[in-house]
Amino acid sequence: MTTTRQSRAERDAITVEIGYALVSACFLGAVMFGAIAGPTLVWSLPAVVEEVLRTAGAAVAGLLAVLRVIHVLWRFGHPR
């Protein structure tokens, strides 16, 4: 296993990329949660439907946020 010292610019680039991945993942998660669970705020739906929409929204938002972080960091680690 070889280890190389990273320059300050490389460490800063990694930090910025991690920050971008997290911020874009939070934004994507919020948008998806709003798109799926948003109708519960607009219309009066049965309690079961509201619970299902909120649970589905949270699950999809969380999954897509994790996938977004993985995708951004994977592309950063493998430049073209």
C-alpha positions in Angstrom: 0.0 0.0 0.0 1.5 3.3 -1.1 0.6 6.5 0.6 1.3 9.9 -0.9 1.0 13.3 0.8 -1.7 15.4 -0.6 -1.1 19.1 -1.3 -3.2 21.8 0.4 -5.1 22.4 -2.9 -6.0 18.7 -3.2 -7.3 18.6 0.4 -9.3 21.8 -0.2 -10.8 20.3 -3.4 -11.8 17.2 -1.5 -13.4 19.3 1.3 -15.3 21.4 -1.3 -16.5 18.3 -3.1 -17.8 16.7 0.1 -19.6 19.9 1.0 -21.2 20.1 -2.5 -22.2 16.5 -2.3 -23.9 17.0 1.1 -25.7 20.3 0.2 -26.9 19.0 -3.2 -28.1 15.8 -1.5 -30.0 17.8 1.1 -31.6 19.9 -1.6 -32.6 16.8 -3.6 -34.0 15.1 -0.6 -36.1 18.2 0.4 -37.4 18.6 -3.1 -38.4 14.9 -3.4 -40.0 14.9 0.1 -42.0 18.0 -0.9 -43.1 16.4 -4.2 -44.3 13.2 -2.6 -45.6 14.4 0.8 -46.6 17.9 -0.3 -50.2 17.0 -1.3 -50.8 16.2 2.4 -50.4 19.9 3.1 -52.7 21.1 0.3 -55.6 18.6 0.4 -57.5 17.0 3.2 -56.6 13.3 2.7 -57.5 10.3 4.9 -55.0 9.8 7.8 -53.7 6.5 6.4 -52.9 8.1 3.0 -51.2 11.1 4.7 -49.0 8.7 6.7 -48.2 6.6 3.7 -47.2 9.7 1.6 -45.1 11.1 4.4 -43.3 7.8 5.0 -42.8 7.2 1.3 -41.5 10.8 0.9 -39.0 10.3 3.7 -37.8 7.0 2.4 -37.4 8.2 -1.2 -35.8 11.4 0.0 -33.3 9.6 2.2 -32.4 7.0 -0.4 -31.9 9.6 -3.2 -29.8 11.8 -0.9 -27.5 8.9 -0.1 -27.3 8.0 -3.8 -26.5 11.6 -4.7 -23.6 11.8 -2.2 -22.2 8.5 -3.6 -22.6 9.6 -7.2 -20.9 13.0 -6.6 -18.0 11.5 -4.6 -17.6 8.6 -7.0 -17.3 11.0 -10.0 -14.8 13.1 -8.1 -12.7 10.1 -7.3 -12.6 8.9 -10.9 -11.9 11.9 -13.2 -12.3 11.4 -16.9 
